[in-house]
Amino acid sequence: LWVVGTQNSSVYPVRISTDNAGNAYLLGEYFNTYLTVGTVNSETNTNPYQTYFIAKISSEGLVKWVHNITPMSAMTFPPDEAGLGTDDSCNIIVTGTFYER
């Protein structure tokens, strides 16, 4: 059993999924210039709107990476309407829709 936290305020994780290797994937959104999950930073966010993220956490609880899913212009990607999963080859699948604000 392990726990991973963020070091930023305004972080909203909304989906979690696991793969066949026991890795966990976290999907959510944040409002900041970057996001820290565990000790790993995302890319710098230059978008003035909220940014969405996906993070990979190993079966041992180590954060492997954090990547932004950045909408273009004033688009929004409601993560609470998104899906997150993996296939048998441990590929990550994210589904959802971008909306114009």
Backbone bond lengths (Angstrom), bond angles and torsions (degrees), N, CA, C in turn:
res aa  C-N    CA-C-N  psi(-1)  N-CA   C-N-CA  omega(-1)  CA-C   N-CA-C  phi
1 L - - - 1.441 - - 1.522 108.36 -
2 W 1.332 117.91 138.33 1.456 122.37 -179.28 1.520 110.01 -144.85
3 V 1.319 114.85 163.14 1.465 122.21 179.24 1.518 108.23 -131.41
4 V 1.326 116.91 134.89 1.463 122.43 176.23 1.520 107.07 -127.13
5 G 1.332 116.53 132.84 1.461 120.93 -179.89 1.510 111.55 -120.82
6 T 1.330 114.93 174.04 1.464 120.95 175.73 1.523 108.87 -110.27
7 Q 1.321 115.62 158.02 1.458 121.12 -179.79 1.526 110.98 -110.20
8 N 1.306 117.20 21.57 1.456 122.12 -179.49 1.518 108.88 -127.35
9 S 1.321 115.59 151.56 1.456 118.37 171.28 1.521 108.53 -85.91
10 S 1.282 117.60 170.46 1.465 123.61 178.22 1.521 112.14 59.03
11 V 1.327 116.98 46.35 1.459 123.04 175.14 1.521 107.37 -113.74
12 Y 1.337 115.54 129.16 1.454 120.32 -176.02 1.531 110.47 -127.62
13 P 1.328 117.73 89.72 1.468 119.16 174.67 1.534 109.18 -74.04
14 V 1.336 116.78 136.25 1.464 119.28 -175.68 1.526 114.26 -128.44
15 R 1.314 119.03 -18.54 1.461 121.14 179.61 1.516 109.35 -138.28
16 I 1.327 115.25 145.28 1.458 121.01 173.80 1.523 107.37 -139.93
17 S 1.330 115.22 143.67 1.450 121.10 179.43 1.532 107.82 -146.27
18 T 1.316 116.97 160.42 1.462 121.29 177.01 1.519 109.68 -125.25
19 D 1.335 115.49 159.01 1.458 120.53 176.06 1.526 109.78 -110.18
20 N 1.330 115.86 -179.58 1.467 121.20 -178.09 1.522 113.31 -65.44
21 A 1.341 117.26 -20.38 1.466 121.46 180.00 1.524 112.22 -89.33
22 G 1.334 117.62 -1.19 1.464 120.95 179.32 1.516 114.68 88.90
23 N 1.350 117.42 4.96 1.461 120.25 175.61 1.528 109.15 -74.48
24 A 1.322 116.48 149.89 1.460 121.58 176.82 1.525 108.61 -111.09
25 Y 1.317 116.37 145.84 1.459 123.19 178.05 1.517 107.74 -123.82
26 L 1.316 115.74 132.54 1.452 122.73 -176.34 1.522 108.96 -118.54
27 L 1.334 117.37 130.74 1.457 123.40 178.50 1.517 108.21 -119.52
28 G 1.334 116.59 135.21 1.458 119.86 179.09 1.512 111.29 -168.84
29 E 1.330 115.28 -163.80 1.461 120.82 178.99 1.522 109.68 -137.10
30 Y 1.344 115.81 158.21 1.461 120.95 177.06 1.515 109.94 -149.05
31 F 1.317 114.60 162.25 1.466 122.68 -179.20 1.519 107.44 -125.76
32 N 1.326 118.12 87.52 1.453 122.49 -178.55 1.520 108.42 -169.92
33 T 1.342 117.36 177.50 1.456 120.10 177.94 1.524 112.46 -82.03
34 Y 1.320 117.86 -17.92 1.464 122.07 174.60 1.517 107.43 -159.67
35 L 1.310 115.92 170.07 1.457 122.57 179.65 1.516 108.33 -129.49
36 T 1.311 117.62 135.33 1.456 122.33 173.63 1.518 108.29 -113.41
37 V 1.321 115.71 121.46 1.465 121.90 174.04 1.513 106.08 -115.04
38 G 1.336 116.90 120.90 1.460 119.73 -171.44 1.510 107.91 63.14
39 T 1.325 117.19 -115.00 1.468 121.72 177.25 1.529 111.76 -117.51
40 V 1.328 117.78 11.14 1.467 122.18 -175.06 1.525 109.37 -105.87
41 N 1.347 116.40 130.10 1.462 122.54 178.56 1.523 110.89 -94.29
42 S 1.318 115.78 146.27 1.460 121.14 171.58 1.522 108.99 -77.42
43 E 1.329 115.20 176.43 1.453 120.00 171.26 1.529 108.01 -64.59
44 T 1.331 117.50 157.73 1.459 121.02 177.02 1.520 109.17 -67.47
45 N 1.313 115.36 134.93 1.459 121.78 -179.81 1.519 109.20 -96.25
46 T 1.322 117.64 115.17 1.462 121.66 177.19 1.522 111.18 -101.79
47 N 1.320 116.98 1.89 1.459 122.41 -179.85 1.525 109.15 -80.32
48 P 1.329 119.67 130.43 1.468 120.49 -179.73 1.527 113.31 -74.69
49 Y 1.318 116.94 -6.49 1.457 121.19 -179.76 1.530 109.54 -99.74
50 Q 1.307 116.25 176.50 1.446 117.96 177.34 1.518 109.98 -62.49
51 T 1.303 116.15 152.63 1.453 121.87 179.75 1.515 108.23 -121.15
52 Y 1.296 115.98 145.06 1.449 122.57 -179.15 1.516 107.92 -102.97
53 F 1.320 116.42 153.57 1.455 119.87 -176.40 1.511 110.73 -140.38
54 I 1.324 114.05 158.42 1.451 122.41 169.22 1.523 106.43 -133.38
55 A 1.323 116.28 135.02 1.463 121.69 -178.99 1.523 109.09 -126.22
56 K 1.325 115.68 144.62 1.468 121.69 175.81 1.517 108.62 -109.33
57 I 1.335 115.24 128.87 1.458 121.95 179.72 1.526 107.13 -124.11
58 S 1.333 116.43 126.81 1.458 120.64 -176.96 1.525 111.02 -69.26
59 S 1.327 115.79 168.04 1.464 120.63 178.77 1.525 111.61 -63.93
60 E 1.342 117.42 -17.75 1.464 122.49 176.56 1.522 112.33 -89.05
61 G 1.344 117.30 -2.78 1.454 120.77 179.22 1.513 114.40 90.35
62 L 1.326 117.99 12.49 1.462 121.64 178.82 1.526 109.89 -91.65
63 V 1.328 116.82 129.41 1.459 120.61 177.82 1.523 108.02 -74.34
64 K 1.320 116.56 120.68 1.466 122.06 -177.87 1.520 111.77 -88.50
65 W 1.338 116.99 -41.52 1.457 120.48 178.73 1.522 109.80 -163.48
66 V 1.347 113.78 160.76 1.461 122.53 174.29 1.523 106.61 -136.48
67 H 1.330 117.72 124.27 1.464 121.89 -179.92 1.516 110.63 -124.05
68 N 1.324 115.53 144.16 1.456 121.92 176.47 1.523 111.02 -83.54
69 I 1.314 115.72 146.56 1.465 123.42 166.45 1.522 103.26 -116.06
70 T 1.318 117.04 96.92 1.462 121.27 -170.73 1.519 110.93 -99.64
71 P 1.325 117.44 121.09 1.460 119.21 176.87 1.517 110.69 -72.36
72 M 1.321 115.93 152.70 1.455 120.72 175.93 1.520 108.61 -86.66
73 S 1.288 117.68 138.08 1.467 125.87 178.40 1.523 110.93 52.84
74 A 1.311 116.42 -134.49 1.460 120.48 -173.66 1.528 111.64 -95.38
75 M 1.314 116.58 35.33 1.460 120.00 178.86 1.520 109.32 -83.70
76 T 1.306 116.61 150.25 1.451 121.04 175.59 1.520 109.28 -126.15
77 F 1.306 115.41 144.05 1.463 123.82 -179.72 1.522 106.31 -122.53
78 P 1.329 118.80 90.33 1.462 120.13 -175.41 1.529 111.25 -65.05
79 P 1.335 118.53 105.37 1.454 119.42 -176.65 1.523 113.20 -65.67
80 D 1.333 117.43 -22.64 1.456 118.03 177.79 1.529 111.27 -70.82
81 E 1.339 117.38 -11.88 1.458 121.95 174.69 1.527 111.19 -103.40
82 A 1.318 117.52 4.19 1.458 122.19 -175.61 1.526 111.07 -92.27
83 G 1.317 114.01 161.03 1.456 121.16 173.53 1.512 109.33 -116.72
84 L 1.321 116.81 150.48 1.468 122.74 179.52 1.510 107.85 -140.32
85 G 1.323 116.29 131.32 1.456 120.33 178.60 1.508 111.09 -162.99
86 T 1.311 115.87 -178.93 1.462 122.37 176.37 1.525 108.03 -135.54
87 D 1.333 115.05 157.55 1.458 118.92 175.39 1.526 109.66 -100.78
88 D 1.333 117.28 -174.88 1.465 121.36 -176.70 1.520 113.58 -64.92
89 S 1.351 117.47 -18.97 1.468 121.77 178.33 1.524 112.07 -96.77
90 C 1.324 117.61 11.94 1.469 124.10 179.31 1.526 113.00 67.94
91 N 1.330 118.10 22.37 1.460 121.18 171.33 1.519 108.01 -76.65
92 I 1.331 116.26 144.38 1.463 122.04 -178.68 1.521 108.93 -90.91
93 I 1.324 115.77 136.23 1.455 121.22 179.30 1.523 107.89 -123.60
94 V 1.346 116.07 120.99 1.464 121.95 176.34 1.519 106.85 -118.42
95 T 1.321 116.47 129.50 1.455 120.69 177.07 1.515 109.24 -119.94
96 G 1.303 116.92 153.71 1.455 120.81 178.20 1.510 110.49 164.36
97 T 1.301 115.81 -175.51 1.450 123.03 -177.27 1.516 109.72 -134.63
98 F 1.332 116.61 137.76 1.461 121.07 171.79 1.525 108.25 -91.48
99 Y 1.318 116.08 137.10 1.466 122.04 178.48 1.513 109.45 -118.15
100 E 1.324 116.51 147.23 1.455 121.89 172.59 1.518 107.51 -77.30
101 R 1.343 116.91 135.45 1.471 120.41 179.08 1.497 111.02 -78.00
